[in-house]
Amino acid sequence: MVDVDNLKILVDKAIEYGMEKCDAIIARIISNKDSQIRFSQNNIDISKRWNSLQLQLFVVVKGQKTGSTDRPVSTVEDIKKAVDDVVRYTAILPDSMFFAGIEDTTGPYPELKGQFDNKIDEFSEKAPSVINSVINQAIQEGAKRVAGALMLRSEHFFFRSSQGPEGSGKRTAYDLNVRALQNELDYSGQGIACGTIPSQAEEVMLAAGAKAGRLSKQAIGAVQGTPGTYDLILTPTVAADVIGQIPDMANPFYIMMGLSPLKDHLGEQIAPEFVSANEDPLFEGGLDSTAFDWEGTPSKTIEIINHGVLKNLVHNTTTAKMFDSESTGSSRLASLGMGMKMLLPGSSNIIFENGDHTFEELTDVTRPTIYVTCNWYSRFQNYQSGDFSTIPRDAMFLVNKGEMKPIKNMRISDNTMRMLANIDALGNDRTQVFWWEVRTPTVIPTMRIRDCRMTAATQ
């Protein structure tokens, strides 16, 4: 059992000591209990658990210099050293060009639902047997070899700002990635599952294993695809990466840095009327749901795309002042590549509205159509225009009136904004997606998109 009072004591020490050294300080202590199971060649390779206590600090020094640190701690002396180090380093930095203050008001925080599993320790004991069942499901569906990983996390944290706000929270999470293969590497399938209540997710995990095995078997005999223009059917896994990035880029910092295609599109129709998506830190069961942002501003649901129209950007205190707006409670301690982190606006959970089409309806097509189940290596050639490419991985099929012919070695080479505008239909299978290609939890259905450009993967 985590002693939340002890977390508060450590945070208070950081704030009290830090205020002797700097103008403002935000401190967060996170107590994590993690478990990981990795498996390959149909067997569990590693099953381990570990605990950690992590301190995160953001400081303001000499009015306009900002800095941060994120490090493990175990004693009050560790905390004091962390404060000393970050203040000393921040003092020699130039004034920040991207800082206009932090939240200085306090208020009630909304209540979150579906965020903590009281049975996670019990499930952690059971998890190896569940993974063995996942492997068996994939084999029963036709896989020869099965690999992947399951991560479990239990987190308690306490936060306080020298400007007044403070709060605490707890959450649990799981994410499972299963890859099933035949003897030939070209014939593979993926299944993923994620959520916040692992003790209720065994059936979902088994389904992920079965899906991976089934797709692997269906991919046998895949032939080289022919480059050209096709309608695409994207599973939630692929749609989250390709289309889910767009509301994630409704961020003034990305726009100012030239890393978003949404500049000058506010108020415009950028998608069909049946497409809506929110930034929703209050979503029940969302992996990154939070009652307040990193500055202590209460969280709220933000309409990003409403019936196809780009309605809002997310803001923290700084960008709200720069854009003559209000904070949306979207402040995050974020990094840009390697190095020190900054307080920037950012997403928690991207939530798309569900569609009303069954999978059978989506695949009942007469136009040249490709069904993409997984993708890797998404890269932008031009962030401002939205030009990108990504490589479909694992099972992929040429579809004709519901029949599927396996193909391989193709690349999606297109434009995210154009693909968003060309969404033709949404499935009724909205699913939460989180894995290494999708770092912002995204809840999204299968999508059918008109006239997409496919090239050979070697080009």
Buried (B, 14 or more C-beta within 10 A) or exposed (E): EBEBEEBBEBBBBBBBBBEEBBBBBBBBBBBBBBBBBBBBEBEBEEBEEEEEBBBBBBBBBEEBBBBBBBBEBEEEEBBBEBBEBBBEBBBEBEEBEBBEBBBBEBEEBBEBEBBBBEEBBEBBEEBBEBBBBBBBBBBEBBBBBBBBBBBBBBBBBBBBBBBEBBBBBBBBBBBBBBBBBBEEEBBBBBBBBBBBBBBEBBEBBBBBBBBBBBBBBBBBEBEEBEBEEBBBBBBBBBBBBBBBBBBBBBBBBBBBBEBBBBEEBBEEEBBBEBBBBBBBBBBEBBBBBBBBBBBBBBBBBBBBBBBBBBBBBBBBBBBBBBEEEEBBBBBBBBEEEEEBBBBBBBBBBBBBBBBEBEBEBBBBBEEBBBBBBBBEEBEBEEBBEBBBBBBBBBBBBBBBEEEBEBBBBBBBBBBBBBBBBBBBBBBBBBBBBBBEBBEBBBBBBBBBBBBBBBBEBEE
